[in-house]
Amino acid sequence: MVGSLGDAAALDQADVLTILEHCDIAEIRLDSLLGQGFDPTHHAWQHLAGVPLLFTARCKDEGGALDLTATMRSSLLGTALTDAAAIDVEVASRESMRDVLEEAQSRGIPWIASYHDFEKLPASTALVDAAGQARDAGAAAFKVAARLNSLADVLRLAEFQLSSQGLPVATMGMGALAAVSRLLCAQCGSVLNYGYLGATPTAPGQWDSGLLKQAIRRLVPWRG
C-alpha cells in the first residue's frame, strides 16, 4: 500500500506513526512540491525517518506538476537517492533518465517503471509492449495508471493485471471508475496500490490511503 504525498503542507504535518497506519510506503512527489514553491530536499522529509520512501519526479506529459526536463527530474531524484527505498520513472523516460536509473541500480534501489494515460485505457497490446520495455530495462515493477471510460475498460485492466508480463505489475484506474477499479486490481494481485495522504489526491479518483488500506484488507485474493 502506497500513500502519495503531493501536498507540501501534508508532508510538513505528516508523522511516522500516522503514515504507517495508513500505508506501507510513502510516495513523495518531488515535482508537485517544487510546483508549490517548496524546496524538495532531505530537510523536507527528514522527520519521516523509519518510513520507506518512494520518490517520483513526474514528467508533464504523464501528470507532472511542472514542465521539467529529463535532466531536471534526474537531478531531483538524484538528490533524494540517499533516502529512497525506491524511485518511479516513466517507461518513456528510461533512456533520457538512464544516468539516475543506473545510479539507483548501483545503490540497490529498485525502479518502478510507470505508464500513464489521463484520457483512455491504451490498447492491451500497448500495455504489453510497455511492460516488455520495463522488464528489458531492468525495472523492479511495472505500474499502469489510466483513465477508465467504461465497464469494459475496468475488466480489461483487471485482465491485464491477471496476465503474466515477466515482472510484478501494479494497475489502477483514474476517473469516475477509479475507486472500484483499484479494489478489483488489488484483488487481482496489483503489487502496489496507491491512495493519497493529507487532503489532496495526486490522481483523479484516488482513494484516501487509510480507507483504501482498510478496504484491501477485507478482500479475498483472486487470480481468476
C-alpha positions in Angstrom: 0.0 0.0 0.0 1.4 3.3 -1.1 0.4 6.7 0.3 1.1 9.6 -2.0 2.3 12.9 -0.7 1.9 15.6 -3.3 1.0 18.4 -1.0 3.7 20.4 0.8 1.5 21.1 3.9 0.6 17.4 4.2 4.3 16.4 4.0 5.2 19.0 6.6 2.5 17.9 9.0 3.0 14.1 8.5 4.3 11.9 11.2 5.7 8.4 11.1 3.1 6.7 13.2 0.1 8.1 11.2 1.7 7.3 7.9 2.5 3.7 8.8 -1.1 3.3 10.0 -2.3 4.4 6.5 0.3 2.8 4.2 3.4 0.7 3.9 5.3 3.1 1.6 5.0 6.9 1.3 5.4 8.4 -2.2 6.9 11.9 -2.2 6.0 13.8 -5.4 9.1 16.0 -5.9 7.6 17.7 -9.0 4.4 18.7 -7.0 6.4 20.0 -4.1 8.6 22.1 -6.4 5.4 23.3 -8.2 4.2 24.7 -4.8 7.4 26.6 -4.2 8.7 24.0 -1.7 12.3 23.0 -1.7 12.3 19.2 -2.2 15.4 18.3 -0.3 16.2 16.0 2.6 15.2 18.6 5.1 11.6 18.4 3.8 11.2 14.7 4.8 13.9 14.1 7.4 11.1 13.8 10.1 9.9 10.7 8.3 12.9 8.5 9.2 11.7 4.9 9.5 9.1 5.2 6.7 10.1 3.6 3.4 10.1 6.4 0.8 9.3 6.2 -2.9 10.4 9.3 -4.8 8.8 10.5 -8.0 9.6 13.4 -10.3 6.8 13.0 -12.9 7.1 14.4 -16.4 4.5 16.8 -17.6 3.1 14.5 -20.3 2.2 11.9 -17.7 0.8 14.1 -15.0 3.7 16.1 -13.7 3.0 19.4 -11.9 5.7 21.3 -13.9 7.2 21.0 -17.4 10.6 19.8 -16.2 13.3 18.5 -18.5 14.6 15.0 -18.0 17.9 16.5 -16.7 16.0 18.5 -14.1 13.9 15.5 -13.0 17.1 13.3 -12.8 18.7 15.9 -10.6 15.7 15.9 -8.2 15.7 12.2 -7.9 19.5 12.1 -7.6 19.2 14.4 -4.6 16.7 12.0 -2.9 18.5 8.7 -3.6 20.2 8.7 -0.2 16.7 8.5 1.4 15.0 6.4 -1.2 13.5 2.9 -0.8 12.5 3.1 -4.5 12.1 5.6 -7.3 9.5 6.0 -10.0 10.5 6.8 -13.6 8.2 6.6 -16.6 8.9 3.8 -19.1 9.1 6.6 -21.8 11.9 8.3 -19.8 14.1 5.3 -19.4 16.7 6.4 -21.9 16.7 10.2 -21.1 17.0 9.4 -17.4 19.4 6.5 -17.7 22.0 8.1 -15.5 19.8 8.3 -12.4 18.4 4.8 -13.1 22.0 3.4 -13.3 22.9 5.3 -10.1 19.9 3.9 -8.3 20.7 0.4 -9.5 24.3 0.7 -8.2 22.9 1.5 -4.8 20.4 -1.4 -4.9 17.4 1.0 -5.1 14.5 -0.6 -7.2 12.9 1.3 -10.1 9.2 1.3 -10.6 8.6 1.8 -14.4 5.3 3.8 -14.7 2.9 4.4 -17.6 0.1 6.9 -17.5 -2.8 7.9 -19.8 -5.2 10.5 -18.5 -7.6 10.2 -21.4 -8.1 6.5 -22.0 -7.0 2.9 -21.3 -4.5 2.1 -24.0 -4.9 -1.0 -26.2 -3.8 -4.2 -24.4 -1.0 -4.6 -27.0 0.4 -1.2 -25.9 0.3 -2.2 -22.3 2.1 -5.5 -23.1 4.7 -3.6 -25.1 5.4 -1.1 -22.3 5.6 -3.9 -19.8 8.2 -5.6 -22.0 10.2 -2.4 -22.3 10.2 -2.0 -18.5 11.2 -5.6 -18.0 14.0 -5.4 -20.5 15.3 -2.2 -18.9 15.6 -3.8 -15.5 12.6 -2.4 -13.7 11.5 -4.0 -10.5 7.8 -3.5 -11.3 5.6 -2.1 -14.0 2.9 0.4 -13.0 -0.1 1.4 -15.2 -2.5 4.2 -14.3 -5.1 5.1 -17.0 -8.5 6.7 -17.3 -11.3 4.2 -17.5 -14.3 5.3 -19.6 -16.4 2.1 -19.5 -17.0 -1.1 -17.5 -15.2 -2.9 -20.4 -12.1 -0.8 -19.5 -12.3 -1.9 -15.9 -12.5 -5.5 -16.9 -9.7 -5.2 -19.4 -7.4 -3.6 -16.9 -8.1 -6.4 -14.4 -7.4 -8.9 -17.2 -4.1 -7.3 -17.9 -3.3 -7.4 -14.1 -4.0 -11.2 -14.2 -1.7 -11.8 -17.2 1.9 -12.7 -16.9 4.4 -10.0 -18.0 7.6 -11.3 -16.6 7.8 -8.8 -13.7 5.5 -7.6 -10.9 2.6 -5.4 -12.2 0.6 -2.7 -10.5 -2.6 -1.4 -12.1 -5.1 1.3 -11.2 -7.8 3.3 -12.9 -8.4 7.0 -12.9 -11.6 9.0 -13.3 -15.2 8.1 -12.2 -14.4 4.3 -12.2 -11.2 4.7 -10.4 -12.3 3.6 -6.9 -13.9 0.3 -7.9 -11.0 -0.5 -10.3 -8.4 0.0 -7.6 -10.1 -2.5 -5.4 -10.6 -5.0 -8.3 -7.0 -4.7 -9.4 -5.8 -5.1 -5.8 -7.9 -8.3 -5.6 -6.3 -9.5 -8.8 -2.8 -9.1 -7.5 -1.7 -5.5 -8.1 1.6 -5.2 -6.2 1.3 -1.5 -5.5 -2.0 0.2 -4.6 -2.0 4.0 -4.3 -4.0 6.3 -2.1 -3.3 9.8 -1.0 -2.0 11.1 2.3 -3.3 14.5 3.5 -6.2 16.3 1.8 -5.2 16.3 -1.8 -5.4 13.4 -4.3 -2.4 13.1 -6.6 -4.6 11.4 -9.4 -8.2 11.7 -10.4 -10.5 9.4 -8.4 -7.8 8.3 -5.9 -8.8 6.9 -2.6 -7.7 8.2 0.8 -4.9 5.9 1.7 -6.3 4.9 5.1 -9.6 4.0 3.6 -8.1 2.1 0.7 -5.8 0.1 3.1 -8.8 -0.9 5.2 -10.8 -1.9 2.1 -8.0 -4.0 0.7 -7.6 -5.9 4.0 -11.2 -7.1 3.5 -10.6 -8.5 0.1 -10.1 -12.2 -0.7 -7.2 -12.6 -3.1 -8.4 -13.8 -6.5 -6.4 -14.9 -9.5 -9.2 -15.9 -11.9 
